[in-house]
């Protein structure tokens, strides 16, 4: 991969967009009855978020000598990244904490070939708003925008070239040094490190995507109070 990848710009762009959603949530708390609320500001958030995700995945995909296509789309990204992204979840904090699975639609598929792409509702909304922002403005909902941002957050954490920038942003909480090295989640033992990645709105527990959380499961590591409180009271 190229050494001049602008990792800090990726993080900065994400933070700017997340702050926009934080401002929206001060006025419209995220709850079931507000999920389909839409606004021009949410349209901006949705467009910016998915554009960032498209650019990040396009860059990553182009580093492989096996990728020769000039134009890449969501079906290609599903093929390249879908198996890894499908089980990833985050805890999202607004009116009350809730678990989001932004790529859950990519689970339990026949294969991760482009022809088996099952669709993502928030990505479809992005495409529709991008093609006609006026006609399709009502698709820029709070649910679509929030899930899109959660998806971008997880994609950034997956990107090897973003790991040091993630650490520099102060998102990593855990004991020990070089915590960013664990973001590769290359071993089942990763969960035993009890590392979390925390932005303003999300927590990602590194290595826990496929783990079942029961009433007896304990988080034995450094984390935010909000995540520990959620973890202690949550069961899968």
Residue pairs with C-beta under 8 A, 6 or more apart in sequence:
1 60
1 63
1 160
1 161
2 63
5 59
5 161
7 159
7 161
7 162
7 164
7 165
8 165
8 168
10 52
10 56
10 156
10 159
10 162
10 165
11 156
11 162
11 165
11 166
11 168
11 169
13 48
13 52
14 52
14 152
14 153
14 156
14 199
15 169
15 199
17 45
17 48
17 49
17 52
17 149
17 152
18 149
18 153
18 199
18 200
18 201
19 200
20 41
20 44
20 45
20 48
21 45
21 145
21 146
21 149
21 201
22 200
22 201
23 41
24 39
24 41
24 42
24 45
24 142
24 145
25 94
25 201
28 34
28 37
28 39
28 142
29 94
29 95
30 92
30 94
30 95
30 98
30 142
30 146
31 94
31 95
31 96
34 142
35 141
35 142
35 143
36 141
36 142
36 143
37 141
37 142
38 137
38 138
38 139
38 140
38 141
38 142
39 140
40 137
40 140
42 140
42 141
42 142
42 144
42 145
43 129
43 133
43 137
43 140
45 140
45 145
45 148
45 149
46 122
46 125
46 126
46 129
46 140
46 144
46 145
46 148
47 126
47 129
47 130
47 133
47 140
49 126
49 145
49 148
49 149
49 151
49 152
50 122
50 123
50 126
50 130
50 148
50 152
52 152
53 148
53 151
53 152
53 155
56 152
56 155
56 156
56 159
57 72
57 77
57 80
57 81
57 155
58 72
60 80
60 81
60 159
61 67
61 72
61 76
61 77
61 80
62 72
64 80
67 76
67 80
69 76
74 117
74 120
74 123
75 114
75 115
75 117
76 114
78 106
78 112
78 114
78 117
79 112
79 113
79 114
79 117
81 155
81 158
82 103
82 106
82 109
82 112
83 106
83 112
84 158
85 103
85 106
85 151
85 154
85 155
85 158
86 103
86 104
86 106
86 107
86 109
87 101
87 107
87 209
87 210
88 101
88 102
88 103
88 154
88 158
88 204
88 209
89 99
89 100
89 101
89 104
89 209
90 99
90 100
90 102
90 150
90 153
90 154
90 202
90 203
90 204
91 97
91 98
91 99
91 100
91 202
91 203
91 204
91 205
91 227
91 230
92 98
92 99
92 100
92 146
92 150
92 201
92 202
93 201
93 202
93 203
93 226
94 201
97 226
97 229
97 230
99 234
100 146
100 147
100 150
100 202
101 107
102 120
102 122
102 147
102 148
102 150
102 151
102 154
103 120
103 151
103 154
105 118
105 119
105 120
105 121
106 112
106 118
106 120
109 116
109 118
110 116
120 151
121 144
121 147
122 143
122 144
122 145
122 147
122 148
122 151
123 148
125 136
125 139
125 140
125 141
125 144
126 144
126 148
128 136
128 139
129 136
129 137
129 139
129 140
149 201
149 202
150 202
153 199
153 202
153 204
154 204
156 162
156 166
157 166
157 183
157 197
157 204
157 206
158 183
160 183
160 184
163 180
163 181
163 183
164 180
166 172
166 180
166 183
166 197
167 179
167 180
171 197
171 198
171 199
172 179
172 180
172 195
172 196
172 197
173 195
173 196
173 197
173 198
173 222
173 223
173 224
174 182
174 193
174 194
174 195
174 196
174 206
174 221
174 222
175 193
175 194
175 221
175 222
176 193
179 193
179 195
182 190
182 193
182 195
182 206
182 207
183 197
183 206
185 206
185 207
185 209
188 207
189 207
190 206
190 207
191 205
191 206
191 207
191 208
191 211
192 207
193 206
193 207
193 221
194 205
194 219
194 220
194 221
194 222
194 223
195 205
195 206
195 207
195 221
196 203
196 204
196 205
196 206
196 221
196 222
196 223
196 224
196 227
197 203
197 204
197 206
198 204
198 223
198 224
198 227
203 223
203 224
203 226
203 227
203 230
205 219
205 227
205 231
212 236
213 231
213 234
213 235
213 236
214 235
214 236
215 235
217 231
218 232
219 227
219 228
219 231
219 232
223 231
